[in-house]
Amino acid sequence: MTDTLYLHTLPYEVLLLIFDFCDGYDLLRLSNVCKRFYDIVCSDTVWIKKIRGFLITNQISERFRRRCNPVLSSPRTMLRISNNWQYGRYKWKNIKPCRVNVMPWLQMTSNSIWWSGGYQLCGFKRSSNYFKKKHNDHDNCFYQNVCETDICKFVLYKNSLISGHSNGDIQYWRDISHGYPSSIRKLKCSHACDINGIDATSQNIISGSNDGMIKIQKHVDIEESNFDENEINIDFMDKIDRVRSLAIDPTGTQFAVGSSGTSIIPPLHLINIETLTRDFSYTMFDEIRYPWKYGAGILDMVWDNPHTLLTCGYDTCVRKWDLRIEKCVASWADPNDAAIYCVSSDYQYSIVTGTQNNGAAVLWDQRKCNFVQVYFISLQINHSSPIYSLQFDSNYMYCALDRCLARLNFSHQSCKKNDFKQYYLQMNNNTYRLLL
């Protein structure tokens, strides 16, 4: 008669193969069986494949890790926070209340969150030690300035901030990482009206305005002190409808422009920076063809990589474009059938969108067809507002509403469950039953 075999006596390699079929929760349960299982589950070998499949917390992209604070390293922590995102477990805080309605904009780094609304520009520290020193989150604003005109959009570039204003001005705000910008410089060349799109590289500042004009300005590195306005070259382009969004690809060789979609010209354009010449001509090497509806303007966009572009807007969908084949390869419709004002990505699988109705932020997984979760920010402030801009990392999400800058903390240990996806599923089931 052969000896009885036990699971925990199997070779290490065999146990690894078995554990590959287990999900995160099963692995955590197995770690409580015996000391040998605990040692295997705690090793990085078991979690390598699992981590890559986590939503939000996989942190595979270097661009995403640069804005994470903190960067997660423990697989158990990654699993817990990823599930908090999926099941709506978070702690909510209003870190910037507003008395009047504004159309705000956000940009985020690992150390700070920058917010503009109307005439104001504010910077907030994201360091955990900084927050512990303060009794009130409203006191965490380390920089605040009042401008002469409204700030429509701004972009962070290295150690500086570049803002586009409602009167068409473009301004440099230098040395923002030191807490207080040391100098503010206004560019000579500006637009005639609202600047709704702006982005920068080490060689160019590209901006687009409400009159459909795009300007490319050459400059030296903004961090250097030998700035010379005479070195700026300007290329005026033909009007392509009202510009609503603009983004330069990660390589800095091309940029995308989203317009209002109220003309016969398609609302999405790709322009190669390297083909621009001094005689004010340009080459639009790609007009992405798609059966756009009238008025389906593109309000925001983000580059996942040099070949993949995510766009959103009035057509209530997030669209994924593969520029190598010049086609839309995937789309996700908002569950509330609302216009999508902003989109943010972890440059891997996760997408979060801010919508027009009820202050709703929607979490998407690019590997799935349906949304993962909905977070209703308006329920916390008893005020309905669109989410005009949002940014997120593995632990936090910041949402800018017309009277509120909300921070959602998903790393919190004791937070209640806000699983609005189940509400949508029940509502759809009830509707189906009524139809029957």
JOKA-V481502 format. One record per backbone hydrogen bond with DSSP energy under -1.0 kcal/mol. NH is the residue of the N-H (numbers start at 1). CO is the residue of the C=O. E is the energy in kcal/mol with one decimal. If there is no record, write none. Layout:
<<NH:CO:E> <NH:CO:E>>
//
This chain:
<<9:6:-1.1> <10:7:-1.5> <15:11:-2.1> <16:12:-2.0> <17:13:-1.6> <18:14:-1.9> <19:15:-2.8> <20:16:-1.3> <21:18:-1.4> <22:19:-1.5> <27:23:-2.0> <28:24:-1.9> <29:25:-1.9> <30:26:-2.5> <31:27:-1.8> <32:29:-1.4> <33:30:-1.7> <38:34:-2.1> <39:35:-2.3> <40:36:-2.0> <41:37:-2.8> <42:38:-2.0> <48:44:-1.1> <51:47:-3.0> <52:48:-1.1> <53:50:-1.0> <54:51:-1.3> <57:55:-2.4> <65:61:-2.1> <66:62:-1.7> <67:64:-1.2> <68:65:-1.0> <78:74:-2.3> <79:75:-2.4> <80:76:-2.3> <81:77:-2.6> <82:78:-2.3> <83:79:-2.0> <84:80:-1.7> <85:81:-2.0> <86:82:-1.8> <87:83:-2.1> <89:84:-2.6> <91:409:-2.0> <93:407:-1.8> <95:405:-2.3> <98:403:-1.9> <102:402:-1.3> <105:116:-1.8> <107:114:-1.8> <109:112:-2.9> <113:124:-2.3> <114:107:-3.1> <115:122:-2.7> <116:105:-2.1> <117:120:-1.8> <120:117:-1.9> <121:145:-2.0> <122:115:-3.1> <123:143:-2.4> <124:113:-2.5> <125:140:-1.5> <126:111:-2.9> <131:127:-1.7> <132:128:-1.7> <133:129:-1.1> <139:136:-1.8> <140:137:-1.5> <142:123:-1.7> <143:123:-1.4> <145:121:-2.0> <147:119:-3.3> <151:118:-2.5> <152:164:-2.2> <153:164:-1.3> <155:162:-2.3> <157:160:-2.8> <160:157:-2.4> <161:173:-2.8> <162:155:-2.7> <163:171:-2.2> <164:153:-3.4> <165:169:-2.4> <166:150:-2.2> <168:165:-1.5> <171:163:-2.1> <172:185:-3.4> <173:161:-2.7> <174:183:-2.3> <176:159:-1.8> <179:176:-1.5> <185:172:-1.5> <187:170:-2.7> <191:168:-2.8> <195:165:-1.0> <196:208:-1.1> <197:208:-1.6> <199:206:-2.3> <201:204:-2.8> <205:217:-2.0> <206:199:-2.6> <207:215:-2.1> <208:197:-2.7> <209:213:-2.0> <210:194:-2.2> <212:209:-1.6> <215:207:-2.5> <217:205:-2.6> <218:233:-1.0> <219:203:-1.6> <224:221:-1.4> <227:225:-1.6> <231:228:-1.6> <232:229:-1.5> <240:212:-1.1> <243:209:-1.8> <244:258:-3.3> <245:258:-1.9> <247:256:-2.1> <249:254:-2.6> <252:249:-1.7> <255:271:-2.3> <256:247:-3.0> <257:269:-2.4> <258:245:-2.5> <259:267:-2.5> <260:242:-1.4> <269:257:-2.1> <270:286:-1.5> <271:255:-2.6> <272:283:-1.0> <273:253:-1.9> <276:273:-1.4> <277:281:-1.6> <285:283:-1.2> <292:290:-2.8> <295:261:-3.2> <296:293:-2.0> <297:295:-2.2> <298:259:-2.1> <299:312:-1.5> <300:312:-1.5> <302:310:-2.2> <304:308:-1.5> <305:308:-1.3> <308:305:-1.3> <309:321:-2.0> <310:302:-2.9> <311:319:-2.2> <312:300:-1.9> <314:297:-2.0> <316:313:-1.2> <318:332:-2.6> <319:311:-2.5> <320:330:-3.0> <321:309:-3.0> <322:327:-2.5> <323:307:-2.6> <327:322:-1.5> <329:320:-2.2> <330:320:-1.2> <332:318:-2.3> <334:316:-2.7> <337:334:-1.7> <340:313:-2.5> <341:354:-2.0> <342:354:-1.4> <344:352:-2.2> <346:350:-1.7> <351:364:-2.0> <352:344:-2.5> <353:362:-2.3> <354:342:-2.1> <355:360:-2.3> <356:339:-2.2> <360:357:-1.2> <361:375:-2.5> <362:353:-2.3> <363:373:-3.0> <364:351:-3.4> <366:349:-2.7> <368:365:-2.4> <372:363:-3.1> <373:363:-1.2> <375:361:-3.0> <377:359:-2.5> <377:375:-1.1> <380:377:-1.4> <382:378:-1.3> <383:378:-1.1> <387:355:-2.2> <388:400:-1.9> <391:398:-2.0> <393:396:-2.6> <397:408:-1.7> <398:391:-3.2> <399:406:-2.4> <400:389:-3.0> <401:404:-3.3> <406:399:-2.7> <407:93:-3.1> <408:397:-3.0> <409:91:-2.8> <410:395:-3.0> <420:418:-1.6> <424:420:-1.9> <425:421:-2.3> <426:422:-2.5> <427:423:-2.3> <428:424:-2.4> <429:425:-2.1> <430:426:-2.4> <431:427:-2.1> <432:428:-2.2> <433:429:-2.1> <434:430:-2.0> <435:431:-1.9> <436:432:-1.7>>
//
